[in-house]
Amino acid sequence: MATTLTVTLFLPNTVNFHEDKATPRRRSPPFKLEQRVASAIDLPTRQSAASLFNAGGPTPPPLTPGIQQQIANEGFFTPGIDAKKRHFAKPGDPRSLLRSDTHAEWGSTGVFNQPRSRAGPLPSASIQDFAKVYDEIREQKEREQRKQGRRVTKPSPHGNYKSRAGSSERGYEGKSWTVEPAVHGNGGLVNAIRETAQDSHDGPGTTWIGTLGFPTDALPENVKEDIADKLLNDHHSQVIYCKDTDIDGHYVHHCKTILWPIFHYQVPDHPKSKAYADHSWKFYKNVNQAFADQVVASYKKGDTIWVHDYHLLLVPKMVRDKLPDAKIGFFLHTAFPSSEIFRCLSTRKELLEGMLGANLIGFQSEEYSSHFLQTCSRLLAVETTAEGVQIDDHFVNVTNRPIGINPIMFDEARHDEEVQQWVKTIIEKYKGKTIIVARDRLDHVHGVRQKLLAYELFLNRHPEWREKVVMIQVATSTNAQTELLTTVSDICTRIDSVHSTLAHQPLVFLRQDIDFTQYIALLTVADVLMISALRDGMNLTAHEYVACQDGRGSEKKYGPLILSEFTGSAILFGDLAIPINPWDYTGQADAIKKALEMGNEDRRARWDKLHAIVETKTGAYWAEKLKEDLDHAYQEHHEHSSAAVPRLSVSQLVEKYKSSERRLFIIDYEGTLAPHKTSSGIPLGSPVRVIDTMNDLMADPKNVVYVMSGRRPEELENHFRTLPKVGLIAENGCFVREFGVQEIEWTHFVDLDTVAQWKQQVRTILEYYQERLEGSYIEERRCSLFFRYEKSVDQEAAIRQAGECVDQINGSCKSMRIHAVPIKQAVLIEQEDFSKGTAAKHVYDTLCDTSKGLSKPDFMVVAGDDREDEVIFKWANELDKKGEVEDVFTVTVGKRNTTAQATLTQGSTGLLAALQKLNKVSADALPRDYFNLPRNKTFPS
């Protein structure tokens, strides 16, 4: 049975080691209860600035007297001792429902007993000096070894420095362990795949490939093998063991320091970020290569490979290089930035090419897929359409599918007894208050600062709500930036000092995560959920909030949703949520007031539609639709690949030719009938062999022959002046000269005045790039423009400029119904509404005009070699499918992927040879006079 290989950085399960009672391992000390509940605002004050290097931690500002002691006595929102409850609906169950927005860090040991990292040191903040860190550590290590009288060992080229682990760190060989649900990774993805497996009747068809989510260098090989066997046999998971140094450099230094900010429109401009980029790129490649190698080793013919998220952008191409015929999909769960942001990455080309190794690339929203297409067009100078990206040898489909939640498992979690108890506790605590709930990671991306400023403005502008409303902001973070901590602290302190009283506190700020049961309870009792992320792929907290507002968990129901317009969920929900711009504090304050004062009918109407979306656009629906999209893309790719397209059967062509009565030939000129240039590089006119072959073909009265080209009408007339009756299609379908007409009469389909207008504007853009690219020039035709740069010395710069030119024209001139397309060493700007396909349809309709006493063709040959010919291939293939033409032959000359039915790898020589065999059939069909053979054979008309 075919298997789906789901490739993600962290597996859905991990391992928890159990200590011997005799020699317990020292674990990371848990948070003290006093530290958790002594203050609802655990942030530094302006007078006591926070420091990431301060072992004591930031000093919390004072709270309103009375409230502090009340919270401490009740233990309200205290996570408790078992940290697993923060992440899982059922701690200890490896198949538990996971948090959709898990905020765990790699290598943290707060939940499970696991080894600590043996990764090397961080790079220096200076680009020039970051290598000195390694020299200093090596010298220190050598000095210590000399003091102890030991031989000095050379450092590992990979920087594999051992941590100062105790004896228990080296004793994992004898420890028992159990498989547990992982705190890392994409909880939404895991829940969606598990929902799909529950709905499937074919048994488990998914194999996970990933890491365990904790450092593994300390584990003995036999322990690694045992863990791998257990996960493979019982949990359908294949473990990848990467070096601690590689994972640390990949995840912490590159993914979180470089890629994550860029993908969320936060360009890292600190010198350390630049050092990290150079330092960590090799680790990013190492981890991606390890994943690709594991996928290749696990792959069986017929399997489907799904690669997930920005951690593994290089994997699709790495796998494609080893498995050219594999079915590969890639889905990006985060946002994708505009081309102007993405181009800041020094490795932008490698990342894009890595993604384009897939057959299908999926995004959360149309906005992100559009940004990706624009980025490929601009940075790689490749042709893009609404459906995907055209590469030289294949087409990559691009789609957008928003992920959802697992409503069934989430509903089960809502009915947990502990959830019900927390609902009662919160309702009793805030009886008579309107509750605004928010849960975000405390970083520059999720808009906590902007939200608190807007809430402060709301309280200042609407004093009537000061004693009626409470915002509970849960801020999860383990390494928030000092500057952000200080700013948020100032805002919280101002709100607390201005608006709090002995009996009321309008803001409860928790810089800690809360249990899963508390999280669900908060969503259940909330009157409003507020999400103000500056950028987010798909915020599933909004989905879970809608699911909790059905009124079954508490009397509160149908609460409004305030949602940042820069999240994927906002695109899915539209105006059913209250959209906000996180940078517009006044707009956010107005949105809060609107949500609090919204009438019951409006609340119910909005919730009904939101709930319908959440119930239908589930995680399983997302996975199933993506599978359908990938299957369709792969099928098309397989059918149209050069290896899958069969060679033209000349014998079959001849047999069908013999039995036909009216034949239509539409043949491309350059590259098909004749090469683009001679062997010496001289542009070719019309070779004698081409003229003779076409003349013989037209001599048969059953044949109608058209030659199509991108050339101007006068050029085609000059090339085929010896064939005055041949039909001509010029400038890729903008002009047609009818077959059999000796006078020079051209039909044009475009409005030449409109063409002149857009050409004038586009020429201005082209001249801008021509001035900046030496050797480039502009070629003008009647209905199109070319920006050519084959004479440019710096081809790399030329390709980059061409990509930007294409992007600018397509962005600014879309209303003119024109588009720019990158072709070989040039940019073509042409009309969108006219093509070789529209011209061919005009020719066919004319031939089928019964008013002229004509019968429609029963035999058709369409031949071409380039991307402009694909549209006419599709048109002819449709006629064949519908049965409008009895015999249709679409033929491509070359080795590119195509929608044509057949290929001729011999090029124009092979096509001319096939046409000459048809001419021989026509000649053989004539009656022969063996005594008076004419010098020049002609067919009676």
C-alpha angles and dihedrals in degrees: 000000000000115000132211110226105209107199117197133150095246125037118232088244133050138178130261118200120214122219126230110250089229096055109024117194117239106249129200106279113252122237111277114245091236091055092052100047106023089091135017087211109056096180137114122263125229090253092052106042116205121245128193087213095052106108092200094058128225121320112243119232118244120270130217107286113261098023093074094056092042092056092046093051095049095043087220115189091000108159093214127218099295104079091185090077090069092066109029137053089214112026111212094024108111089206096049123139106265131215108268091216103042110179102191126138126227114259096016114141101196095109107031137027101252137145121276123241122273092194121139127254128292119261119258121264088245120080091213096045106038092099090058090075090070093047092052093049092047092050092048091050092049091051091052091049092050091051090053092047094243128140113265110245124208116248120254113259087230095057094243099172118178119236123232093259123168126237091273088060088064094045104075093116094079099037125108119231141186135206113251135177109270124246092207131072135036110328092183091056093048092049091049094050092047091050089053091050090052091052093047120091094196096080126243109342099165127090116189120217119194149092129292094246097242136076112280105180089099093057119098116239094248090054090050091051093049092050092047092050093048094050093044096049100037104026105026091239130135115207123220114203109205125176115268089238092054095048093044092049091043101045107026101031104032109021098039099030100039115013101035095055093044093050089052096047094258105126107203106228100166114115089237090060090057091049090048091052093057094037098046104039092084090052090049090054093045093055093044090050091050090053092047092050091051092049092050091048092050098043122112125185110276095026122132120227118208117185118192135208142341095299090075106037093136097050099084094059093040089055093042091056090058099033108035094174099044123123104241129179129181127196125190111207095187129067120278115223130225118274091255090062098038092053088066088076112097090211095047096125095050091049094050093046089049092056092046090063087082126087090223131024117196131199135185095244143012090252092061094045090050090051090051093050091048091049093051091049093048102040102031098031093226129143115263132187133182088269099050149288126317111218123185095263104020147014121245115208118219123200141164124227122166113222120230141193132267100255095188097054091039091053090052090052090051091060094057111127092233090055090053091049092051091049090057092046095051093045090051092046094051100031111163093012129114109233125213110192128199133169120183142147109260100241139106093270104058098056101233091145093050092048094052092047090052091048090050090051090049092054091047094050097040109041091168088074098048096096096034104055134062126188114205107197115187108195114190117197142132101186109024116169116264094232092052092047091053093048094049090046091056092051093048091048092051093049091046095047097044104038107025123098135181089269103036140041115188095195130048108184116188115188092194137068121258134219119280089244091053090048092054091044091053091052089049097053097036119117091196135014115208123198116177103169115160088216132357136163100220119336104211091184086081091055092049091048091054090049091052094051098073092104096243094109099044143351090266113088146153093034117182121250121225106201134180112242089223095070127090090237090061090060090050097045098036116180092347085088121051103257120217137184105226091213092054103081093177091051091050092050090050090049091054090052091047092051094048094048098040114130123245095247093052091046092051094046092051094045094050091057093042091050091051089055093048092048094049103034093058130155091259091051089051093051094045094049092047089051090052091048092050093047090051093046092047092048091052092045091049094048094047100040115114091242093054098046108091124229116261112269101225092187091056090046090054094048093051090045091056094053097045127097104194122029134190123199120189109178131175116233113208112059093002111055091020136007118264090242140004121258088266092055098254115142108254126235120194112312117220091243091057093049093047093048093049092045091054091047092053092046089076107083090214091064128086112190129195128178117204128199145155090240126109118269094250091052092053091047090054094048093049100034090125089058101055095167099050115115115242133201111193134192094015095300105327094109132035130188111197121241116255096020111125095190116081100253120156128189113210122198099192131078101246092202091056090047091053090053097053092041090058092054095042092048088061090058092046092050089055090059093039090060090054098044116063114217095023123122141179122244118197127203128176096267104013145041131218127205103200127190106167089119093054114116096211102056094173091058090043092055090049092050091046091053092052090047091053091048093050095047094046091047100045102032102043093112090059091066093241132118138195119228126190111230131169107315091335147068118234120206113193145148117286096210099056130058143143086279094059090046092049090050089053090051093048094047090051091052090049093052102125091189087074092051093251128143120218120253119269095189128048135178120189117181131179144139111208142062092266088063095057093080092056091046090056091048093051092045089055090054088052094049092049091048094236090131117038098215123023125177118188110185132184122201109216140024104285124119110268149168090231118118096230142014137218109208092186090073123215091343091061092047093050090048090053092048091049090056088054089050089053090054090054092047093049090052092063121094111254129227102196093186098051109033110175120235092232114033115225133177121231114252 
